[in-house]
């Protein structure tokens, strides 16, 4: 698994590294961590060493969380 989703108090921290072989499982882990609703989600700006597909999926994750009205903090990366 090239990712970690952890809740730290009112913040959900998402760490993503390449290769990401199963974005669907990553999305499920993120969704599970959103209940109860966090004050913020810490999400990387890019997948270090990732592919163009990884970049697109990360943009989709940013968009989905934004559409849900969640506050997103840019994590290093």
ChimeraX attribute file (.defattr): number of C-alpha atoms within 10 A of each C-alpha:
attribute: neighborCount
match mode: 1-to-1
recipient: residues
	/A:1	12
	/A:2	13
	/A:3	16
	/A:4	13
	/A:5	20
	/A:6	15
	/A:7	15
	/A:8	9
	/A:9	8
	/A:10	13
	/A:11	19
	/A:12	22
	/A:13	20
	/A:14	19
	/A:15	17
	/A:16	22
	/A:17	17
	/A:18	14
	/A:19	15
	/A:20	19
	/A:21	11
	/A:22	11
	/A:23	15
	/A:24	11
	/A:25	13
	/A:26	20
	/A:27	14
	/A:28	10
	/A:29	16
	/A:30	21
	/A:31	13
	/A:32	11
	/A:33	19
	/A:34	18
	/A:35	8
	/A:36	8
	/A:37	13
	/A:38	16
	/A:39	13
	/A:40	17
	/A:41	26
	/A:42	19
	/A:43	22
	/A:44	20
	/A:45	16
	/A:46	19
	/A:47	19
	/A:48	14
	/A:49	10
	/A:50	14
	/A:51	14
	/A:52	10
	/A:53	10
	/A:54	21
	/A:55	15
	/A:56	12
	/A:57	17
	/A:58	19
	/A:59	13
	/A:60	12
	/A:61	17
	/A:62	17
	/A:63	12
	/A:64	12
	/A:65	18
	/A:66	12
	/A:67	9
	/A:68	8
	/A:69	10
	/A:70	16
	/A:71	14
	/A:72	18
	/A:73	15
	/A:74	12
	/A:75	14
	/A:76	10
	/A:77	12
